[in-house]
Amino acid sequence: MIQLDTAHPDFTSYGLSCVRWNPSPMRGPDHHNEIQLNMLCRGRVTYLIGAEKVKVKAGHLTAFWAAIPHQIIDYEPDTEYYVATLPLAWFLQCELPDTLVQPLMRGQVVEEPSLERGEFDAAFFREWTADLKAGVGGIREIVTQEMETRLRRLAVVLEAAKTGSRKRGHAKLQVGGLNKVERMVCYIAQNYMEPITAEDIGRVAGLHPNSAMRLFKKTFGSTLVDHLTHHRVFHAKRLLATTDQKIVDIAFSSGFNSISRFNEAFRHACGCTPRAFRTEHELGAGQ
């Protein structure tokens, strides 16, 4: 069993992987550009994702986009679990339903609601771990096909759980378009705390800002600016909940260029002021 690498360099890729882990305290949030799947065999793990405490329970497959800073803050002593990481480019190329893609790209944690699938999922994770470790020719393709099928099944379950909602199609992208999108989301995830603009983001993909915004909207159903703002608000929420930094300092360190713009974006995203959010969600660190 592998011990969690708490010294993993920030935003360094894990690539396609699946390992069995024993949790350990994390000194700070991790941050890497893959979709992360967790499958607990036993025990419980509590993550801090943004400013939200998320409890991962045994027997339920969970998924989140690991470009959102995440940190293990608590776990039961006997916890054992599997962690799989899926490169974002591969995930997007699968053209999975929006019911799965949209929540993940907005920083939400997606969970398989049925405990009945736990044994099946645990068996898959055991097999994927062994297969990727063995590295037999062609096995990676089989593993990725099985992972894609499992995610599609999860998307179907999520769609069935929604009531009164319309199904939305997903954009079909050529590989070149996909590479451009990945470069943009990577750039945003690594630089959202800086005063970057649509021009900067488009430039890393070799696109005019208008073309970049159209491609982004086509892929994710949300605007490039909204995605950038979402990252900044997530960062601010984490600082509000875990530090005693002044709100004005948090606004600027999160990438906002004015306190008024920060307050406006925060109210729109959270339905309350930053001060009210801090009062309700403070976790004790630095208080």
Beta strands, then each sheet from edge to edge (+ up, - down):
strand 1: 2-3
strand 2: 17-22
strand 3: 34-42
strand 4: 44-49
strand 5: 52-57
strand 6: 62-65
strand 7: 70-75
strand 8: 80-87
strand 9: 110-111
sheet 1: 1+ 2+ 8- 3+ 6- 9+
sheet 2: 5+ 4- 7+
end
